[in-house]
Amino acid sequence: MTVDVSIIIVTYNVPDLLRRCLATIPESTDGLSAEVFVVDNGAGDGTWDSIVSRADVQAIRGSRELGFGRGNNLAASRAQGRWLLFLNPDTELTPLAVGRLVERGDADPAVGILGPRLELADGSLDPAACRTFPTPASAALRLLRWPRSLPPRGVRPYNVAPSSRSEATVDAISGACMLVRAEAFRRVGGFDPQFFTYGEDLDLGFRIRQAGWPTLFVPSVVVRHLKRQSTRQRAVRARVEFYRAIWLYYRKHRQRDGLWLRAVVTAAIFTLALGAVARQVVRQLLARGRRKGAVS
């Protein structure tokens, strides 16, 4: 039997959010043949026991060190769908959202990736929903908090704020809800396992674009997104992986930059990483001290 879409969720210690996410799938895939994979990278939080016996879920035991990209690759190797929907457990699908994305993708065989309008808890657009491929200039503007509406000439801001709800071909969308043509995903070899929990969506989008499939932002389809629910549990590791992902992406895709520029960017990445990790460690130590004081 042909499967229209394989939904793949990699989860880490967010059982309540996962349960809510799974509950939104049936209405969102109404009219489609769908299969659901859940890769459990957590430990001892009850997730595995809650999914292993479910008839509507194919449960895969992961590990704390498997990471997002490798977890998705593991499930994708078993998936039968024409489309692969990579979905975060902290998302909630709206009715018919998946069906409308698949329908739009089927209407244009040239498209490799489709992404919806991701909305945060307050209803605003998640900035990661629509992005350009990062460059040293756009990264510098972001660090300087330069207004996105007033970019310097020749520099495209990293986070794109669409002026309307019209569809647009974009560089990248968020891996929190990313519909990928299975043929394109396998043609480029899936997610790069070097990336642990950040940057793998940008890297995949870049490689699929290079292979000839564009990415389409479909803002008429809305998906809710509660951010950073898993990474906040390992805040120091998350900071390390965030900056490591920036370095990996830069090293992989910006080899044409001059030697001096590569040296400056690399030094900046590692300097920012050290500062971010140090601040996070201090925050955790202070929080631990406050908790001890409250107990005593």
TORMARNU-630316 format. One record per residue (C-alpha): x, y, z. Coordinates in Angstrom, 1 decimal, padded with zeros to 4 digits. Layout:
# residues N
+--------+--------+--------+
|     c1 |     c2 |     c3 |
+--------+--------+--------+
|      X |      Y |      Z |
...
+--------+--------+--------+
# end
This chain:
# residues 296
+--------+--------+--------+
|     c1 |     c2 |     c3 |
+--------+--------+--------+
|  000.0 |  000.0 |  000.0 |
|  001.3 |  003.5 | -000.9 |
|  001.9 |  005.7 |  002.1 |
|  001.4 |  009.4 |  001.5 |
|  003.4 |  010.7 |  004.5 |
|  005.6 |  009.3 |  007.1 |
|  005.6 |  011.5 |  010.2 |
|  008.8 |  011.4 |  012.3 |
|  009.1 |  012.8 |  015.8 |
|  012.4 |  012.7 |  017.7 |
|  011.6 |  013.3 |  021.4 |
|  013.6 |  014.0 |  024.5 |
|  012.0 |  014.1 |  028.0 |
|  008.8 |  016.0 |  027.1 |
|  006.1 |  013.2 |  027.5 |
|  003.2 |  015.6 |  028.0 |
|  004.0 |  017.7 |  024.9 |
|  004.5 |  014.6 |  022.9 |
|  001.1 |  013.3 |  023.9 |
| -000.5 |  016.6 |  022.8 |
|  001.4 |  016.6 |  019.5 |
|  000.3 |  013.0 |  018.7 |
| -003.3 |  013.8 |  019.5 |
| -003.3 |  016.5 |  016.7 |
| -002.1 |  014.1 |  014.0 |
| -005.3 |  012.3 |  013.0 |
| -007.3 |  015.5 |  012.1 |
| -004.3 |  017.0 |  010.4 |
| -003.8 |  013.9 |  008.2 |
| -007.5 |  013.2 |  007.4 |
| -007.8 |  011.8 |  003.9 |
| -004.1 |  010.7 |  003.8 |
| -002.5 |  007.4 |  004.3 |
|  000.0 |  008.1 |  007.1 |
|  002.5 |  006.3 |  009.4 |
|  004.0 |  007.8 |  012.6 |
|  007.4 |  007.1 |  014.0 |
|  008.6 |  008.3 |  017.4 |
|  012.2 |  008.1 |  018.3 |
|  012.6 |  008.3 |  022.1 |
|  016.0 |  009.8 |  023.0 |
|  015.1 |  010.4 |  026.6 |
|  015.5 |  008.2 |  029.6 |
|  013.2 |  007.4 |  032.5 |
|  010.6 |  010.0 |  031.8 |
|  007.8 |  007.5 |  030.9 |
|  007.8 |  008.3 |  027.2 |
|  008.9 |  004.8 |  026.1 |
|  006.2 |  003.0 |  028.1 |
|  003.6 |  005.4 |  026.8 |
|  004.4 |  004.8 |  023.1 |
|  005.7 |  001.3 |  022.8 |
|  002.2 | -000.3 |  023.0 |
|  000.4 |  002.2 |  020.8 |
| -001.0 |  000.8 |  017.6 |
| -000.8 |  004.1 |  015.8 |
|  002.9 |  004.7 |  016.5 |
|  006.0 |  002.9 |  015.5 |
|  008.3 |  003.3 |  018.5 |
|  012.1 |  003.4 |  018.1 |
|  014.4 |  003.3 |  021.1 |
|  017.0 |  006.0 |  020.7 |
|  019.6 |  007.4 |  023.2 |
|  020.7 |  010.6 |  024.9 |
|  023.6 |  010.8 |  022.5 |
|  021.8 |  010.0 |  019.3 |
|  020.8 |  013.6 |  018.5 |
|  018.1 |  015.1 |  016.3 |
|  019.5 |  014.4 |  012.9 |
|  020.6 |  010.8 |  013.4 |
|  017.3 |  010.1 |  015.2 |
|  015.4 |  011.3 |  012.2 |
|  017.7 |  009.4 |  009.8 |
|  017.0 |  006.2 |  011.8 |
|  013.3 |  006.5 |  011.4 |
|  013.5 |  007.7 |  007.8 |
|  015.4 |  004.5 |  006.9 |
|  012.2 |  002.6 |  007.8 |
|  009.7 |  005.0 |  006.4 |
|  007.5 |  004.2 |  003.4 |
|  006.0 |  007.6 |  002.7 |
|  006.3 |  009.6 | -000.5 |
|  006.7 |  012.6 |  001.9 |
|  008.6 |  012.8 |  005.2 |
|  007.3 |  015.1 |  007.8 |
|  009.9 |  015.9 |  010.5 |
|  008.0 |  017.2 |  013.5 |
|  009.1 |  018.4 |  016.9 |
|  007.2 |  017.1 |  019.9 |
|  006.6 |  020.7 |  021.1 |
|  004.4 |  021.4 |  018.0 |
|  000.6 |  021.1 |  017.6 |
| -000.8 |  020.5 |  014.1 |
| -004.0 |  022.2 |  013.0 |
| -006.8 |  020.3 |  011.3 |
| -005.8 |  019.4 |  007.7 |
| -002.5 |  021.1 |  008.0 |
| -000.4 |  018.1 |  006.8 |
| -002.9 |  017.3 |  004.1 |
| -002.7 |  020.8 |  002.7 |
|  001.1 |  020.7 |  002.7 |
|  001.1 |  017.4 |  000.9 |
| -001.4 |  018.5 | -001.6 |
|  000.6 |  021.6 | -002.3 |
|  003.8 |  019.6 | -002.7 |
|  002.1 |  017.1 | -005.0 |
|  000.9 |  020.0 | -007.2 |
|  004.6 |  021.0 | -007.9 |
|  007.0 |  018.1 | -008.4 |
|  009.9 |  020.6 | -008.4 |
|  009.5 |  021.5 | -004.8 |
|  011.7 |  019.6 | -002.3 |
|  010.7 |  021.0 |  001.1 |
|  007.6 |  022.8 |  002.4 |
|  007.1 |  024.6 |  005.6 |
|  004.0 |  026.1 |  007.3 |
|  003.6 |  029.3 |  009.2 |
|  004.9 |  028.4 |  012.7 |
|  003.2 |  030.4 |  015.4 |
|  004.5 |  030.8 |  018.9 |
|  002.3 |  030.6 |  022.0 |
|  001.3 |  034.3 |  021.6 |
|  000.3 |  033.8 |  018.0 |
|  003.3 |  035.7 |  016.6 |
|  005.4 |  034.2 |  013.8 |
|  008.3 |  032.1 |  014.9 |
|  011.3 |  033.8 |  013.4 |
|  012.8 |  030.4 |  012.5 |
|  009.8 |  029.7 |  010.2 |
|  011.4 |  031.6 |  007.3 |
|  015.1 |  032.1 |  006.9 |
|  018.0 |  032.8 |  004.5 |
|  021.1 |  030.8 |  004.4 |
|  023.5 |  032.5 |  006.9 |
|  026.5 |  034.5 |  005.8 |
|  029.1 |  036.3 |  007.9 |
|  027.4 |  039.6 |  007.2 |
|  023.9 |  038.4 |  008.1 |
|  025.2 |  036.8 |  011.3 |
|  026.9 |  040.0 |  012.3 |
|  023.7 |  042.0 |  011.8 |
|  021.8 |  039.5 |  013.9 |
|  024.3 |  039.7 |  016.7 |
|  024.2 |  043.5 |  016.5 |
|  020.3 |  043.3 |  016.6 |
|  020.2 |  045.3 |  013.4 |
|  016.5 |  046.0 |  012.4 |
|  015.4 |  043.4 |  009.8 |
|  013.4 |  046.0 |  008.0 |
|  016.5 |  048.1 |  007.3 |
|  019.2 |  045.8 |  006.1 |
|  022.3 |  047.3 |  004.5 |
|  022.4 |  047.2 |  000.7 |
|  023.4 |  043.7 | -000.5 |
|  022.9 |  042.0 |  002.8 |
|  019.9 |  039.7 |  003.3 |
|  018.8 |  039.4 |  006.9 |
|  018.9 |  035.9 |  008.4 |
|  015.4 |  035.9 |  009.8 |
|  012.9 |  036.9 |  007.1 |
|  009.6 |  038.5 |  008.1 |
|  007.2 |  038.0 |  005.3 |
|  005.1 |  041.1 |  004.6 |
|  002.1 |  039.0 |  003.6 |
|  000.6 |  035.6 |  003.9 |
|  001.5 |  034.8 |  000.3 |
|  003.5 |  031.7 | -000.6 |
|  007.2 |  032.3 | -001.3 |
|  010.3 |  030.4 | -002.3 |
|  012.8 |  030.8 |  000.5 |
|  016.2 |  029.5 |  001.5 |
|  015.2 |  027.6 |  004.6 |
|  012.3 |  026.8 |  006.9 |
|  012.4 |  025.4 |  010.5 |
|  013.0 |  021.7 |  011.2 |
|  010.3 |  021.9 |  013.8 |
|  007.8 |  021.2 |  011.1 |
|  009.5 |  020.3 |  007.8 |
|  007.8 |  018.4 |  005.0 |
|  010.5 |  016.9 |  002.7 |
|  010.0 |  014.9 | -000.5 |
|  011.4 |  011.5 |  000.3 |
|  013.2 |  011.3 | -003.1 |
|  015.0 |  014.5 | -002.4 |
|  015.9 |  013.5 |  001.2 |
|  017.4 |  010.2 |  000.1 |
|  019.1 |  011.7 | -002.9 |
|  021.2 |  014.0 | -000.6 |
|  021.8 |  011.3 |  002.0 |
|  019.5 |  012.6 |  004.7 |
|  020.5 |  014.7 |  007.7 |
|  024.2 |  015.2 |  008.3 |
|  025.0 |  013.3 |  011.6 |
|  027.7 |  015.8 |  012.5 |
|  025.0 |  018.2 |  013.7 |
|  023.5 |  017.2 |  017.0 |
|  020.5 |  019.4 |  017.7 |
|  021.0 |  022.6 |  015.8 |
|  021.7 |  023.6 |  012.2 |
|  020.8 |  020.2 |  010.6 |
|  017.7 |  021.7 |  009.0 |
|  019.6 |  024.6 |  007.4 |
|  022.3 |  022.1 |  006.2 |
|  019.6 |  019.8 |  004.7 |
|  017.8 |  022.7 |  003.0 |
|  021.1 |  023.9 |  001.5 |
|  022.0 |  020.5 |  000.1 |
|  018.5 |  019.9 | -001.3 |
|  018.5 |  023.3 | -002.9 |
|  021.9 |  022.5 | -004.4 |
|  020.4 |  019.3 | -005.8 |
|  017.8 |  021.3 | -007.6 |
|  014.7 |  021.3 | -005.3 |
|  013.6 |  024.6 | -003.9 |
|  011.9 |  025.2 | -000.5 |
|  008.4 |  026.7 | -000.3 |
|  007.0 |  028.6 |  002.6 |
|  003.3 |  028.1 |  002.9 |
|  001.9 |  030.6 |  005.4 |
| -001.8 |  029.6 |  004.8 |
| -001.0 |  026.4 |  006.8 |
| -000.5 |  027.2 |  010.5 |
|  001.3 |  025.0 |  013.1 |
|  001.8 |  026.0 |  016.7 |
|  005.2 |  025.8 |  018.2 |
|  006.4 |  025.9 |  021.8 |
|  010.1 |  026.4 |  021.6 |
|  013.1 |  025.0 |  023.5 |
|  011.2 |  022.6 |  025.7 |
|  013.8 |  019.9 |  025.3 |
|  017.0 |  021.9 |  025.1 |
|  016.3 |  023.8 |  028.3 |
|  016.8 |  020.6 |  030.2 |
|  020.4 |  020.5 |  029.1 |
|  021.1 |  024.2 |  028.8 |
|  024.9 |  024.1 |  028.9 |
|  025.0 |  021.3 |  026.3 |
|  022.5 |  023.2 |  024.2 |
|  024.8 |  026.3 |  024.2 |
|  027.8 |  024.2 |  023.1 |
|  025.9 |  022.5 |  020.4 |
|  024.4 |  025.7 |  019.1 |
|  027.8 |  027.3 |  018.5 |
|  029.3 |  024.0 |  017.3 |
|  026.5 |  023.9 |  014.7 |
|  027.3 |  027.4 |  013.5 |
|  031.0 |  026.4 |  013.1 |
|  030.1 |  023.1 |  011.3 |
|  027.8 |  024.9 |  008.9 |
|  030.3 |  027.7 |  008.2 |
|  033.2 |  025.2 |  007.7 |
|  031.1 |  023.1 |  005.4 |
|  029.5 |  025.7 |  003.2 |
|  031.7 |  028.8 |  003.2 |
|  035.0 |  027.4 |  002.0 |
|  035.1 |  030.0 | -000.7 |
|  035.6 |  032.8 |  001.9 |
|  039.1 |  034.1 |  002.1 |
|  041.5 |  032.7 |  004.6 |
|  041.5 |  035.9 |  006.7 |
|  037.7 |  036.0 |  006.8 |
|  037.5 |  032.3 |  007.8 |
|  040.0 |  032.9 |  010.6 |
|  038.0 |  035.9 |  011.9 |
|  034.7 |  034.1 |  011.8 |
|  036.0 |  031.0 |  013.5 |
|  037.6 |  033.1 |  016.2 |
|  034.3 |  035.0 |  016.7 |
|  032.3 |  031.8 |  016.9 |
|  034.5 |  030.3 |  019.6 |
|  034.7 |  033.5 |  021.5 |
|  030.9 |  033.9 |  021.5 |
|  030.6 |  030.2 |  022.5 |
|  032.9 |  030.5 |  025.5 |
|  031.0 |  033.6 |  026.7 |
|  027.6 |  031.9 |  026.3 |
|  028.6 |  028.8 |  028.0 |
|  030.2 |  030.7 |  030.9 |
|  027.0 |  032.8 |  031.4 |
|  024.9 |  029.7 |  031.4 |
|  027.1 |  028.0 |  034.0 |
|  027.0 |  031.0 |  036.2 |
|  023.2 |  031.2 |  035.9 |
|  022.9 |  027.5 |  036.9 |
|  025.2 |  027.9 |  039.9 |
|  023.3 |  030.9 |  041.1 |
|  020.0 |  029.1 |  040.7 |
|  021.3 |  026.1 |  042.6 |
|  022.5 |  028.4 |  045.3 |
|  019.0 |  030.0 |  045.6 |
|  017.4 |  026.6 |  045.8 |
|  019.7 |  025.5 |  048.6 |
|  019.0 |  028.7 |  050.4 |
|  015.3 |  028.3 |  050.1 |
|  015.5 |  024.7 |  051.5 |
|  017.7 |  025.7 |  054.4 |
+--------+--------+--------+
# end
